[in-house]
Amino acid sequence: MVTVWIPSLLRDMTHGKHELQVEARTVREVVAQLELMFPGIAERLVQDNRLRPGLMLVVDGASSNEGLRYVLDPGSEVHFVPAMSGG
């Protein structure tokens, strides 16, 4: 199992839940499990078979550019973080 932290912008899809446990070995499987639980959430996370622009993946406290193919360890924490903009 991995823990998935849901950003506030997506909590309308998860009925307010901010943390979920899912069975997954990759981030792609995390998205698939979330889609089964909350239909429509995948299109808010993925575009053209990759994480949407403006979303950053953080796994176990470290940002990653591996996106959907990132291989997770059991007990990993996955965060989908909206990218910050401005200056």
Helices and strands as residue ranges (DSSP letters): E 2-5, G 8-10, E 19-22, H 27-37, H 41-45, E 46-47, E 50-51, E 55-59, E 62-64, G 67-69, E 77-82
